[in-house]
Amino acid sequence: MSDLGRADWSDPEQVKRLVSSYTQRYGPIFWMAMQKLTGGQTRTTIADLGCGPGLFLIDAMSKYKAKRVIGLDASEEMLKQASELLRGRLPEKDIILKTVDFDSSVLGLTPRSIDLAFSGFLLHEIRNPASLVTQVYESVADRGFYAVYDFVSGNMQAFVDHMKKSGMSDVEARRRYPHMCRHSTSDLQRMLANAGFSRIESSVMDVRAVIVGLKGKE
């Protein structure tokens, strides 16, 4: 993964910052788009690739009535926090947390076992996102969804303004733009289509987008 992000992921202070800033990234606008694109049906098994401290899984469990969750992340510190936050919300056997290097590891997910797969702000970080999306496709069940949430390219100034609201300097935001906004919405849609997903839909929110693909037919 890119060195711009990797150093932070093993830092306990960064874990705390991600927890405290979660609602800025996953607020009502995000969830409105997410649920509109995926529908309101129960999703029994949910997997979060790049799960961080596990807060998306907690929200998704409630919103989709999940009975089993899987969290994959490159950082043991993140997974430690996720384990603490998820403990007691489901039986222990139904909470699976696993360390994965998304650049070199096979995900190791059971084929056709995931009802909703999700990756938030992950695809711009890894060397071969198309390969990962293909692995996700294989793990998603028929009529299951894969949802991607990420920054998208196209408007550097809007990205700079967005990041400055979070406390990043103008100079640092401009430095990070090519890395964090590596893909356009069309790029991400194409990745999902090439992997085999259909009925691909998206919702763009300022410099972020949610892109959702369906496996098979509803």
C-alpha positions as CSV (number, residue, x, y, z in Angstrom):
1,M,0.0,0.0,0.0
2,S,1.0,3.6,-0.4
3,D,3.4,5.0,2.2
4,L,1.1,8.1,2.4
5,G,-1.3,6.1,4.4
6,R,0.4,3.1,5.8
7,A,2.5,4.8,8.5
8,D,-0.7,6.2,10.1
9,W,-2.6,2.9,10.3
10,S,-0.4,1.4,12.9
11,D,-0.4,4.5,15.1
12,P,-2.7,4.3,18.1
13,E,-3.3,8.0,18.0
14,Q,-4.5,7.8,14.4
15,V,-6.9,5.0,15.4
16,K,-8.4,7.4,18.0
17,R,-8.6,10.2,15.4
18,L,-10.5,7.9,13.0
19,V,-12.9,6.9,15.7
20,S,-13.6,10.5,16.7
21,S,-14.0,11.7,13.1
22,Y,-16.1,8.8,11.9
23,T,-19.4,10.7,11.6
24,Q,-17.7,13.3,9.4
25,R,-17.1,10.6,6.8
26,Y,-20.1,8.4,7.4
27,G,-22.8,10.9,8.2
28,P,-26.5,11.1,7.1
29,I,-25.7,12.0,3.5
30,F,-23.5,8.9,3.1
31,W,-26.1,6.6,4.6
32,M,-28.9,8.0,2.6
33,A,-26.9,7.3,-0.6
34,M,-25.8,3.9,0.6
35,Q,-29.2,2.6,1.5
36,K,-30.8,4.1,-1.6
37,L,-28.3,2.2,-3.8
38,T,-28.4,-1.1,-1.9
39,G,-32.0,-1.2,-0.8
40,G,-33.4,-1.8,2.6
41,Q,-33.3,-5.6,2.6
42,T,-31.7,-7.6,5.3
43,R,-28.0,-8.5,4.5
44,T,-27.1,-11.4,6.7
45,T,-23.4,-11.4,6.2
46,I,-21.5,-8.1,5.7
47,A,-17.8,-7.7,5.0
48,D,-15.8,-4.5,5.3
49,L,-12.5,-4.4,3.5
50,G,-10.3,-1.9,5.2
51,C,-12.6,-1.9,8.2
52,G,-10.4,0.3,10.4
53,P,-11.7,0.5,13.9
54,G,-15.0,-1.2,13.0
55,L,-17.5,1.6,13.2
56,F,-19.0,1.0,9.7
57,L,-19.7,-2.6,10.7
58,I,-21.5,-1.5,13.8
59,D,-23.7,0.9,11.8
60,A,-24.2,-1.6,9.0
61,M,-25.2,-4.4,11.5
62,S,-28.1,-2.2,12.7
63,K,-29.2,-0.9,9.3
64,Y,-29.1,-4.2,7.5
65,K,-29.9,-6.5,10.4
66,A,-26.7,-8.5,9.8
67,K,-26.1,-11.7,11.8
68,R,-22.4,-12.1,10.8
69,V,-19.7,-9.5,10.1
70,I,-16.2,-9.8,8.6
71,G,-13.6,-7.1,9.0
72,L,-10.3,-7.1,7.1
73,D,-7.6,-4.6,7.6
74,A,-3.9,-4.2,7.2
75,S,-3.4,-2.7,10.7
76,E,-3.4,-4.9,13.8
77,E,-4.1,-1.7,15.9
78,M,-7.2,-1.0,13.9
79,L,-8.4,-4.6,14.3
80,K,-7.7,-4.4,18.0
81,Q,-10.0,-1.4,18.3
82,A,-12.6,-3.1,16.1
83,S,-12.6,-6.1,18.3
84,E,-13.2,-4.0,21.4
85,L,-16.0,-2.0,19.8
86,L,-17.8,-5.1,18.3
87,R,-17.5,-7.3,21.3
88,G,-20.9,-8.4,22.6
89,R,-22.9,-7.1,19.7
90,L,-23.0,-10.5,18.1
91,P,-21.9,-14.0,19.2
92,E,-18.1,-14.2,19.1
93,K,-18.2,-16.9,16.3
94,D,-20.1,-14.4,14.1
95,I,-17.5,-11.6,14.3
96,I,-14.5,-12.4,12.1
97,L,-11.5,-10.0,12.1
98,K,-8.5,-10.7,10.0
99,T,-5.2,-8.9,9.1
100,V,-4.8,-8.7,5.3
101,D,-2.1,-6.9,3.2
102,F,-4.4,-5.8,0.3
103,D,-1.4,-5.5,-2.0
104,S,-0.1,-9.1,-1.7
105,S,-2.6,-11.3,0.1
106,V,-5.5,-13.3,-1.1
107,L,-8.6,-12.2,0.8
108,G,-9.5,-15.7,1.8
109,L,-13.2,-15.2,1.8
110,T,-15.6,-18.1,1.1
111,P,-17.0,-17.9,-2.4
112,R,-20.5,-16.6,-2.7
113,S,-20.8,-16.0,1.1
114,I,-21.1,-12.2,1.4
115,D,-24.5,-10.4,1.1
116,L,-22.9,-7.0,1.3
117,A,-19.3,-6.2,0.7
118,F,-18.0,-2.7,1.4
119,S,-14.7,-0.8,1.0
120,G,-14.4,2.8,2.3
121,F,-11.4,4.9,1.1
122,L,-9.5,1.8,0.3
123,L,-9.1,1.4,-3.5
124,H,-7.0,4.5,-3.9
125,E,-4.5,3.1,-1.4
126,I,-3.7,-0.2,-3.1
127,R,-1.5,-1.1,-6.0
128,N,-4.0,-3.3,-8.0
129,P,-7.5,-2.3,-7.0
130,A,-9.0,-4.2,-10.0
131,S,-7.6,-7.5,-8.8
132,L,-9.2,-6.9,-5.4
133,V,-12.5,-6.0,-6.9
134,T,-12.4,-9.3,-8.8
135,Q,-11.8,-11.2,-5.5
136,V,-14.7,-9.4,-4.0
137,Y,-16.9,-10.4,-6.9
138,E,-16.1,-14.1,-6.2
139,S,-16.9,-13.8,-2.5
140,V,-20.3,-12.0,-3.0
141,A,-23.4,-14.1,-3.0
142,D,-25.9,-14.0,-5.9
143,R,-28.0,-10.9,-5.6
144,G,-25.5,-9.5,-3.2
145,F,-23.9,-6.0,-3.5
146,Y,-20.5,-4.5,-3.4
147,A,-20.3,-0.9,-2.4
148,V,-17.3,1.3,-2.9
149,Y,-16.9,4.6,-1.1
150,D,-14.0,6.8,-2.0
151,F,-12.7,10.2,-3.0
152,V,-12.9,10.8,-6.7
153,S,-10.9,12.9,-9.1
154,G,-12.2,15.9,-11.2
155,N,-12.0,18.9,-8.9
156,M,-8.8,19.6,-7.0
157,Q,-10.0,22.9,-5.5
158,A,-13.1,21.2,-4.1
159,F,-10.9,18.5,-2.6
160,V,-8.6,21.1,-1.0
161,D,-11.5,23.0,0.4
162,H,-13.0,19.7,1.8
163,M,-9.8,18.7,3.5
164,K,-9.1,22.1,4.9
165,K,-12.4,21.8,6.8
166,S,-10.9,18.8,8.5
167,G,-7.8,20.7,9.5
168,M,-5.4,19.8,6.7
169,S,-3.3,22.6,5.2
170,D,-3.7,23.9,1.7
171,V,-0.3,22.6,0.7
172,E,-0.8,19.2,2.2
173,A,-4.2,18.8,0.6
174,R,-2.7,19.7,-2.8
175,R,0.1,17.2,-2.3
176,R,-2.3,14.4,-1.4
177,Y,-4.9,15.1,-4.2
178,P,-3.3,12.9,-6.9
179,H,-3.0,10.0,-4.4
180,M,-6.4,10.3,-2.6
181,C,-8.3,11.2,-5.7
182,R,-6.6,8.6,-7.9
183,H,-9.8,7.4,-9.6
184,S,-12.8,9.0,-11.2
185,T,-16.3,7.8,-10.6
186,S,-16.2,6.3,-14.1
187,D,-12.9,4.5,-13.3
188,L,-14.6,2.9,-10.3
189,Q,-17.7,2.0,-12.2
190,R,-15.6,0.4,-14.9
191,M,-13.7,-1.7,-12.3
192,L,-16.9,-3.1,-11.0
193,A,-18.2,-3.8,-14.4
194,N,-15.0,-5.5,-15.5
195,A,-15.2,-7.8,-12.5
196,G,-18.7,-8.9,-13.4
197,F,-21.0,-6.7,-11.4
198,S,-24.1,-5.4,-13.0
199,R,-26.7,-2.7,-12.4
200,I,-23.9,-0.4,-11.3
201,E,-25.2,2.9,-9.8
202,S,-23.5,5.8,-8.1
203,S,-24.1,8.8,-6.0
204,V,-21.6,11.7,-5.9
205,M,-21.2,13.8,-2.8
206,D,-18.8,16.8,-3.2
207,V,-15.5,15.0,-3.8
208,R,-16.7,11.6,-2.6
209,A,-18.8,8.9,-4.3
210,V,-20.6,5.8,-3.5
211,I,-20.6,3.2,-6.3
212,V,-22.6,0.0,-5.9
213,G,-22.7,-3.1,-8.1
214,L,-25.0,-6.1,-8.0
215,K,-24.0,-9.7,-8.6
216,G,-26.4,-11.4,-10.8
217,K,-30.0,-10.3,-11.2
218,E,-32.4,-9.1,-8.5
